[in-house]
Amino acid sequence: MRKSKTPIPSNTEGLLIGERRQRMLDLIQRNGRVLVSELSDVFGISRITIRKDLDYLESKGLLQRSHGGALPRSSVLADPPLKAKEQHQLKEKQRIAEAAVKLVEEGHCVLLDSGTTTTAIARALTAFSSLTVVTNAVNIATELAGTDFDVILTGGTLRKSSFSLAGPIAEDMLREIHADILFLGVDGFDAKAGLTTPNVLEARINRAMVHAAEKVVMVCDSTKFGRRSLSLIVPADAIHTVITDTNLSEDQAEAIKALGVEVILV
């Protein structure tokens, strides 16, 4: 039986260019393809502009252009740069960050993965006065440079697309620490497949983070659920808590709870 298409969101007015392009990528991943004519009607812009958007995304290796539209680059999720993700689901990420910091106490050692949601959490953490923050994200360390926190970078090889550090140096460093809580972002979450990310090196450092933390909290917006990416981080039952937005379907929420994982919807 052929899969039905995911409905295209109607709230597309006033989108920034990056937001619009991210919406296009989301639709391609969900529906298997997009048409220029369809996108022009939905976003209320010319077909010429749509073609330019699709050409740009193809130049970044995020999709494959076809006659009259575009196809996914592959059967797994792409790894778009951090800047392309920044405005995607922005309000949801801010609510997730507000809920996340409620799990933190003064004096905690907080481990932060790289990503846009964890960057929002880093900004929310500035309400505290005494924390140790360990991260593999160069941009997060920069965000916290003006605080009184003890900020520790893992070291490692810089991934320029995500401003994150990865590789054996980072993994070795994480084996030597113990964090009270980890906030982990993912590109895909499936109750059966587990937590996944497009990059193998990211998966390895994320796995090391999970092992280093007393409490593991997955933070991501609802568009990441029911999706699988290339590299497994850990099985779904290896985490303690999920914080996501209220657009998560009831079926998905129940599947997560059945694994003994707490679900916080914001």
N, C-alpha and C positions, 0 to 999 in steps of 0.2 A: 504494500500500500504506500502510495506516495505521501510524503510528509506535507502537511499544510503549512503555508507560510506564516511566519510570525507577523502579527499586525504591525504596520509601520506607525511609530508614534506621531501624534498630531501636534504636539507642543514643540514646534520647530521654529517659531518666530523669534527673532532676535538672537539666534545662535551665533557665537563667534566661529571663525573659520575652523579653528581646531576642533571645536565641539561638533560642528557639522560633519567634518571628515571622520571623526570618531564614530558618530552615529552611522555613517555609511559603512564603516568597517564592521560594526556590530550587526548591521542588517545582512551583510554578505556572509558573515560567519553563521548567522541563524538560518537564513533562507537559501544559502548555497549560491546565490547570484543576485545582482541588482541590474535594473535597466535605467539608462539615462533618462528616458521619458518619464518613468515612474518617479525617479528622484527629483526631477525638475518640478513635477506636480506637487510632491510632498513638501519640499523645502521652499517652494515658491520663488525659485531663481531660474535663470536661463539654462538651457541645455549646454551652451558654451561654457558657462561657469562650472556646471556639473562635470563636464568632460575634463576641464582643467583640474578639478579636485581629484578625479579618478587617475588622471595622468600623474599628478603629484604623488598620490599614494602608491602607484605602481613604481615610480622612480625610487621610492623608499623601500621597495620590496615587500609591500604589505598586501598587495592584491595582484591579480592578473587581468589585464584589459581584454575584453572580447568585443565582437561586433555588437554595438548597441548597448553595451553595459560593461560589467566586470564580474570576475569569479574569485573565489578565495585563492590565496597563493598556494595553499596545501590543505590537507585534511586536519592539520593541527593549528592551534592559535598562533598568530603572529606575535612578534615581540616589538611593538611600537616604542619609539623613544619616550622618555619621561615627559618631555614637553608636549608631546601629542596627547598624553593622558591627563594633563593637569586640569583641564576644564571639564572633563567628562564626569558626569554625576557629581558635580561639585557640592551641591547642597547636601546630598546624601553622605558624602565623605565628611563634611563638617559635623553632621549629626552623629556619625559613627565616632568621630574624634571626641566629641563631648561625652559620649557614653563610655568610651574607653578610659579616659582619665579618671573616671569615678572608681575604677578598679585599682588605682595607684595610691600609695600612701607616702607621706614624707619619709625620706631616708631609703626608699626602695632603689634597687638596681633595676633599671628598665632597659630591656633589649629591644631595639627597633630595627626592623628590616627596612630595606630601601623601598621606595614607591611613593605614590601621591597620597594615598590614604594615611600611611605612616608619617608622612611629612606634615599632614594636617594634625596628627596626634602630637608630633613634636612641638608644633606651635601652641597647642592647647596645654602642654605640660609646663609652659612658662608661668602658669599660675602658681606652681610650687616653688619652694625656696631651696630645698635640699634633696637633690637626686643624683644618682650616678646613671648616666646614659651611655650604653654601649651600642654602637651602630656600625654598619658597613656602608652607610650612605654618606657621601661627602657633603651633599647639599643639606642633610639633616644636621651634621656637625656644624656647618656654617650657620644654620638657623639658630643653633643653641650657643654659639660662640659668645654672645653677649650676656649670658646668664651666669649664675654662680654654681651651676652644676659641674660635676666632674664628668667631662665628655671624653669617651674613649673610642677611637677608631680602630677597627679590626686590623687594618693593613691589608695588603693584597694587591691584586692587579685591577686597575680601573677599567670598568665597562662604561664607555663614554655615553652610550645611549641612555643609561639609567643612573649615571653618577654613583654607581655602586662598586664596592671592592669585593673581589671574589678570588678563588684559587687556594692553594695549599697553605699559604701564610695566614690568610683569614681563618681558615678551618682550624689550623693549629692553635691560634689565639683563643678561639671560642672553646676549645677543649679545656682551657685553663681557668674559665670563669664560671660563676654561678649567678644567674639573674633571678630576681623575684618574679618577674613577669616578662613575657615576650609578646609583642604585637607584630603579627606576621601577615603581610599582604600576599595574595595569590592571584594568578591569572585565570585559573580554572579550579572549580571545586565540584566534585561528584561524590556522592555518598559511597559509591562502590569503588570508583577509581582513586579517590583520595584527593590530596592537594597537589596541584601541578603548576608548572611554569614552563615557558618556551625554552629557557636556557639551562643547559646541563650544569654549568658552574654555579648558577644561581640556586638550582635545586640542592646542590651539595652544601652550600653555605647555609641555606635555609634549614636543612636537616640538622646541621651542627648547632644552629640556634635553638631548635626544638629540644635537643638533648641538653643544652646548657641552662634551660629555664625551668623554674618550679611550676609556673602556670603559663600555658600557651593559649593565646587568644588570637583567633583568625579574624582579620578585619578586611572586609571588602563589600562593595555594593552588590545588589542582587543580580546584576547582569552577569556576574562571574559564576553563578551556580548552574549546574547541569552542563558544564563545559569541561572539556579535557584538553590539556596541552601536552607538549612533548615529554617533559621530564617529571617524574614523580618526586615529590618532596617527602611526604609521609602519608600513611593511611589516614582516613578521616577520623578514626577513633583515637588517634595519637594526640589530638588537641582537647582542650577542656571547654573552651567557650568560643562561640561565633557571634560577632556583632555585625549586623547588616541592616539594610533598610526594610521598610514594611512592604515593599513590592515582592519580597520573597514569597513564592507560592506556599500554600498550606501543606501540600504534599511534600515539597522539599524540606520544609521546616520539620515535619513529622519524621522524615527519614533521618535527619540529623539527630533529632532528639532520641530516636530509637538506638542510636549508637552510644548514648550516655553523655552526649555533648550538650551543654547549655546553649540556648539560642536567645540572643537579645536583639529585638527588633526596634529600630528607632526611625 
